[in-house]
Amino acid sequence: MKHLIATAAFTATLCACGPMHVCAPTETRCAGSFVEVCDADGRWSPAEDCAGVVGADEPAWVCCAVPADELGPAGHACLPPDVDCPAEEE
Amino acid sequence: MPIEPTSAHVTAFWDAMQARYGTRIIDKSSAAEMRLVGWFLERIGVLDAATFLERFTTTIGRRIYVPFTPGTPTPRHGLWSQMVICVHEHQHVEQQDRDGAFTFAFRYLTSRAARAAYEADAYRCNLELHHWHTGTIRSPGELAERLRSYGVREADIDVAETTLIAAARTVKAGGLITPASKVAVAWLRQHAPELEHRSGA
């Protein structure tokens, strides 16, 4: 019983601290077929589903890391399946 | 130079989108509920009532309150702009269908991050339609700046810009992301192909 109460108290303490910031706002990443963007509250949020992108190529589009260009800094985007999508370093 | 749509294009396009989504348009300036919303927004200091009524299109459920008559150009709302607004607003309808009308309304009104995310998603339509029409990419930063009128935080605008940069790269590669733009472009290719930048017309 004591163990149960202690566990409940610990959980409640954790919850009382609110959502944990897990990423830096405006950071991006690939998560499966999704491009995710870190929101202003520090939480990952799906921004674009590459599997749903329609283009000239029939095969599904893929999430890729992209370098900085005239549109903005380096990040991630859905691109056609035939592009050279570099592997990301962990 | 891209070909400008005619009034007939615009009215046919709005009619087709309304038929597809089951929406209807209402003259914003004569809608009592919009005057009330404008008064409220002015009272809480978000923006003045006249600006809200004259410049912003508002979608609630399947009612789209427009500050212009589709097919009649005004200095603020040209014909192509009216077509883009049509797609943007129907993307909000898509969001309501996806998330549920209650959840959409609750999150839009109570969370600045969610409101910015919903608008950034709808502004992707502006990117997509502009690219289809002109072959060029609108500045993600300029589109994100428009969110200043929506009572969101600076950090939310930064996140919206990041979202729009990702979308711009996809659109530049020839992709269509949003469901409303897919519906719109399918209709435009069938009924107004001369408006596409690569039509050679």
Interface residues (C-beta under 8 A of the other chain):
Chain A: P25 T26 T28 V35 V37 C38 D39 A40 D41 S45 A47 E48 G52 V53 V54 G55 A56 W61 V66 D69 L71 G72 P73 G75 H76 A77 C78 L79 P80 V83
Chain B: R112 A113 A116 A117 I137 P140 G141 R153 A155 D156 D158 V159 E161 T162 T163 I165 A166 A167 A168 R169 T170 K172 A173 G174 G175 L176 I177 K182
